Amino acid sequence: MYAYQLTGPNQGVYLEVDRPQPAPDEILIRTHRVGLCGTDVEMLHGTMPYFRLGWTQYPVILGHEWSGTVEEVGSAVGTFATGDRVTGDVTIGCGDCVNCMRGLYNLCITKQEVGLCRGKDGGFAQYLTMPARHCYHLPEAVSLDDGVLVEPAATVVKAIRKVGFEPGATVLVTGDGPIGLLAMQAAAAYGAGWIVVSGADAGKLAMASKFGAHATINVTDTNVTEYINDHTGGLGVDYSVEASGHPVAFEDCITATRQGGTISVVGIYERPIENLDMGVAVVRDLTICCSVASPNAFEQTIRLIATGKLQVAPLVTHVLELAEAEKAFEIQRSQPDKRIKIHLQPPALD
């Protein structure tokens, strides 16, 4: 089969590799499409924190946002059949450790992450294998194209669910990229009463408004905290969702969230935040709730997409062939104002 494999920092190659074989508890999936994520860019550059933690190394086939059809079923699998349309978790837990037993398989002490860590290759290939227990059927109301967006959408659904969103809450989402736009919609689905999205791209902020944001802030000409204070009587928002991975945005969350409020952090930071004044967060009695991956959130997210609560199709701005992966990375780098989600499509099979 053909795949795109990272071989080192800023080094990748489109090549032919052996097709994986499913274990008894796995299914073999023919990849329909795979999404390019900011995490993939960090993997390319070698700045993903997993490298610092020793959880990953090159070579690796990227691709944790994917959809496809079942090609082959392992001998111990009874929940899927050939031809089923599926997507799957990013995190694969061992199933036996204390965190897995608590349902927190994203925190499994020996976890693999698809296309990211501990040798688990992902969907930048014509085929991938997945444990059946980590895969999910796509209903007729969710296309294979939309199914690629289930994983990033599930990430924000899990993050918002984790902080215990209250109906009618006031919410600031920092970041107008795909995660921010999905977080804004998820906040609405959970009953937020007033949602503000901040970012630097006028077109993406306009999309946030179309998705239902009550207001947007362009950070190039407006101070986020001043705007929030002006529109909340100086109180601040109940919740902030930091979805950009930019240090300044995190600082905005600290100062724009009301005393006693909660910050949900889903952005991943390539480097430590310098000169961060945590004293302000302490004296404001803020809860900072970090969230990674999307355990136990896929089925709920699929329902939200199927019922139109989460609109994912408008986020896809580019669809390229898998052989054009390097071009996709270049578009991701050089055209932030023209792209939101880039999808790659493996070649048709002989």
C-alpha positions in Angstrom: 0.0 0.0 0.0 1.0 3.6 -0.3 1.6 5.9 2.7 3.2 9.1 3.7 5.7 8.6 6.5 7.7 11.1 8.6 11.3 10.0 8.8 12.8 12.9 10.8 12.3 16.5 11.7 10.9 18.3 8.6 11.5 15.1 6.6 8.8 13.0 5.0 8.4 10.5 2.1 5.6 9.1 0.1 6.4 5.4 -0.3 5.1 1.9 -0.7 4.9 -0.2 2.5 3.4 -3.5 3.5 -0.3 -3.5 4.1 -1.0 -4.1 7.9 -2.7 -7.3 9.0 -5.4 -7.2 11.6 -5.0 -9.0 14.9 -7.9 -11.1 16.1 -9.4 -8.2 18.0 -8.8 -5.7 15.2 -10.4 -4.5 12.0 -8.6 -3.5 8.8 -9.9 -0.2 7.4 -9.6 1.1 3.9 -9.0 4.8 4.5 -11.4 7.2 2.8 -9.9 10.4 3.9 -7.6 11.7 6.7 -7.4 15.1 8.2 -4.3 17.3 8.7 -4.1 18.6 12.3 -2.0 21.1 14.0 -0.6 18.2 16.0 0.6 16.7 12.8 2.5 19.9 12.0 4.2 19.7 15.5 5.1 16.1 14.7 6.6 17.1 11.4 8.7 19.8 13.2 9.6 17.6 16.1 8.1 20.0 18.6 5.2 17.8 19.7 5.6 17.4 23.5 5.5 13.6 23.0 9.1 13.8 21.7 10.2 15.5 24.9 8.4 12.9 27.0 10.0 10.1 25.1 6.6 8.7 23.9 7.3 8.9 20.2 10.0 8.7 17.7 10.5 8.6 13.9 9.6 7.0 11.6 5.8 7.3 11.9 2.8 7.4 9.6 0.6 10.3 10.7 -3.1 10.5 10.7 -5.4 10.4 13.7 -8.4 12.1 12.1 -9.8 9.6 9.6 -12.8 7.7 8.2 -13.1 4.6 6.1 -14.8 1.3 5.4 -14.1 -2.0 7.0 -12.0 -4.2 4.6 -11.3 -7.2 6.9 -12.5 -8.3 10.3 -10.3 -10.1 12.9 -11.4 -13.5 14.1 -12.5 -12.3 17.5 -14.5 -9.3 16.3 -18.3 -9.6 16.2 -19.4 -5.9 16.1 -18.3 -5.0 12.6 -18.7 -6.4 9.2 -17.0 -5.9 5.8 -18.2 -2.7 4.2 -19.2 -0.9 7.5 -18.4 2.8 7.5 -16.4 3.7 10.6 -14.2 6.2 12.4 -12.2 5.7 15.6 -10.5 6.9 18.7 -7.1 8.6 18.6 -6.1 6.9 21.9 -5.7 3.1 22.3 -5.6 2.0 25.9 -4.3 -1.3 27.2 -7.6 -2.0 28.9 -6.1 -3.3 32.1 -4.3 -0.4 33.9 -6.1 1.6 36.6 -6.8 4.5 34.3 -8.3 2.3 31.6 -10.4 0.6 34.3 -11.8 4.0 35.2 -12.6 4.7 31.5 -9.8 7.2 31.2 -8.0 5.3 28.4 -6.6 8.6 27.1 -4.4 8.5 30.3 -3.4 4.8 29.9 0.2 4.5 31.2 1.2 2.5 28.1 -1.2 4.1 25.6 -0.7 4.3 21.9 -2.1 7.2 19.9 -2.9 6.7 16.3 -0.3 8.3 14.1 1.3 9.9 17.1 3.0 7.7 19.7 4.4 4.3 20.6 4.6 3.0 17.1 0.9 3.1 16.1 0.7 4.2 12.5 -2.2 6.2 11.3 -4.4 7.1 8.4 -1.9 8.7 6.1 -2.1 5.4 4.2 -4.4 3.4 2.1 -5.1 1.1 5.1 -4.9 1.1 8.8 -5.7 -1.4 11.6 -7.6 -0.5 14.7 -8.8 -2.4 17.7 -12.6 -2.9 17.2 -13.3 -1.6 20.7 -12.0 1.8 19.7 -14.0 2.1 16.5 -17.5 3.5 15.9 -20.2 3.0 13.2 -21.1 6.1 11.1 -24.9 6.4 10.6 -26.4 7.2 7.3 -26.8 10.8 8.4 -23.0 11.2 8.7 -21.1 11.0 5.4 -17.6 9.5 5.2 -16.4 13.0 4.4 -17.9 14.4 7.6 -16.7 11.3 9.5 -13.1 12.6 9.3 -14.2 15.5 11.6 -15.6 13.3 14.3 -12.2 13.1 16.2 -11.5 16.8 16.4 -15.1 17.5 17.3 -15.0 14.8 20.0 -12.0 16.5 21.5 -13.9 19.7 22.2 -17.1 17.8 23.3 -15.0 16.0 25.8 -13.3 19.2 27.0 -16.5 21.0 27.5 -18.2 18.1 29.2 -15.3 17.8 31.5 -15.7 21.3 33.0 -19.4 20.8 33.7 -20.9 23.4 31.4 -24.0 25.0 32.8 -26.9 26.1 30.6 -27.0 29.8 30.0 -23.3 30.2 30.7 -21.3 33.0 29.2 -18.3 31.7 27.2 -15.2 33.0 25.6 -13.5 30.8 23.0 -10.0 31.9 22.1 -8.9 30.7 18.7 -10.7 30.9 15.3 -9.1 27.7 13.8 -11.0 24.4 13.4 -10.8 23.5 17.1 -12.1 27.0 18.1 -14.9 26.9 15.6 -15.9 23.4 16.8 -15.6 24.4 20.5 -17.9 27.4 19.8 -20.5 25.0 18.4 -20.1 22.5 21.2 -20.6 25.3 23.7 -23.9 26.2 22.0 -24.9 22.5 21.9 -24.4 22.4 25.7 -26.7 25.4 26.2 -24.3 28.4 26.5 -26.2 31.6 26.7 -23.6 34.0 25.2 -20.6 32.9 23.2 -17.8 35.1 22.1 -15.0 33.9 19.7 -11.6 35.7 19.5 -9.1 35.4 16.7 -7.1 37.2 14.1 -8.8 36.1 10.8 -11.8 38.1 9.7 -13.1 35.3 7.5 -12.9 32.6 10.2 -14.6 35.0 12.7 -17.4 35.5 10.1 -17.8 31.8 10.0 -18.1 31.7 13.8 -20.9 34.2 13.5 -22.6 32.0 10.9 -22.3 29.0 13.3 -24.1 31.0 16.0 -21.5 33.0 17.9 -23.1 36.0 19.6 -20.1 38.2 19.1 -16.5 38.0 17.7 -13.3 39.8 18.7 -10.5 40.5 16.2 -7.4 40.6 18.4 -5.5 42.7 15.8 -7.6 45.7 16.8 -9.5 44.9 20.0 -8.3 44.0 23.5 -10.1 40.8 24.5 -10.3 41.5 28.2 -11.5 45.1 27.8 -14.2 43.9 25.4 -15.4 41.1 27.7 -15.5 43.5 30.7 -17.4 46.1 28.7 -20.0 43.5 27.8 -20.3 41.7 31.2 -20.4 44.7 33.5 -16.8 44.0 34.5 -17.6 40.5 35.7 -16.0 38.4 33.0 -17.2 35.2 31.4 -18.2 32.1 33.3 -16.0 29.9 31.1 -13.1 30.3 28.7 -12.1 27.7 26.2 -8.5 28.2 25.0 -8.3 26.5 21.6 -5.4 28.3 19.9 -2.3 27.1 21.7 -1.0 30.7 21.8 0.4 32.1 25.1 -1.3 35.5 24.7 -4.7 33.8 24.3 -4.1 31.8 27.5 -3.3 35.1 29.2 -6.5 36.5 27.8 -8.5 33.7 29.3 -6.9 34.3 32.7 -7.9 38.0 32.7 -11.3 37.7 30.9 -12.7 34.8 33.0 -14.7 35.9 36.0 -13.4 35.3 39.5 -14.1 31.7 40.4 -14.7 30.8 36.8 -13.2 28.0 34.7 -10.7 27.9 31.8 -10.8 24.8 29.6 -7.5 24.4 27.8 -7.5 22.2 24.6 -4.8 24.0 22.7 -1.4 22.3 22.7 1.7 24.6 23.2 4.8 23.9 21.2 7.0 25.5 23.9 6.6 26.4 27.6 4.8 29.7 28.2 7.4 32.3 29.4 6.6 34.9 32.1 3.2 33.5 32.8 1.8 35.3 35.9 0.0 32.4 37.6 -0.4 34.6 40.6 -3.3 36.3 38.8 -5.0 33.0 38.3 -4.6 32.1 41.9 -6.0 35.3 43.4 -8.9 35.2 40.9 -9.6 31.6 42.2 -9.7 30.2 38.7 -10.1 26.6 37.8 -7.8 25.6 34.9 -8.9 22.4 33.4 -6.7 20.8 30.8 -8.0 18.3 28.4 -6.4 15.9 25.9 -7.9 13.5 23.4 -11.5 12.4 23.2 -12.3 9.3 25.4 -15.9 8.3 25.6 -17.0 11.2 23.4 -17.3 9.7 19.9 -20.8 8.4 20.1 -22.2 11.6 21.5 -20.3 13.6 18.9 -21.5 11.5 16.1 -25.1 12.2 17.2 -24.4 15.9 17.4 -23.1 15.9 13.8 -26.0 13.7 12.6 -28.6 16.1 14.0 -26.9 19.2 12.8 -25.8 20.5 16.2 -22.2 20.4 15.0 -21.6 21.6 11.4 -18.4 20.2 10.2 -18.5 20.2 6.4 -17.9 24.0 6.1 -14.6 23.6 7.8 -13.1 21.6 5.0 -11.3 24.0 2.7 -8.9 21.7 0.8 -8.9 18.1 -0.4 -5.6 16.9 -1.8 -4.2 13.5 -2.8 -2.2 11.8 -0.2 0.8 12.0 -2.5 0.5 15.8 -2.1 1.1 15.7 1.7 4.1 18.0 1.5 1.9 20.5 -0.4 -0.7 20.2 2.3 1.8 21.0 5.0 3.0 24.0 3.0 -0.6 25.3 2.6 -1.1 24.8 6.4 2.0 26.9 7.0 1.7 29.6 4.4 -2.0 30.2 3.9 -3.6 30.4 7.3 -6.1 32.9 6.0 -7.3 30.5 3.2 -7.4 27.2 5.0 -9.3 25.7 7.9 -9.2 21.9 7.6 -7.1 20.2 4.9 -8.0 16.6 4.0 -5.9 14.1 2.2 -7.3 11.3 0.1 -5.3 8.0 -0.4 -5.2 6.7 -4.0 -7.8 4.3 -5.3 -6.9 0.7 -5.0 -5.9 -1.4 -8.0 
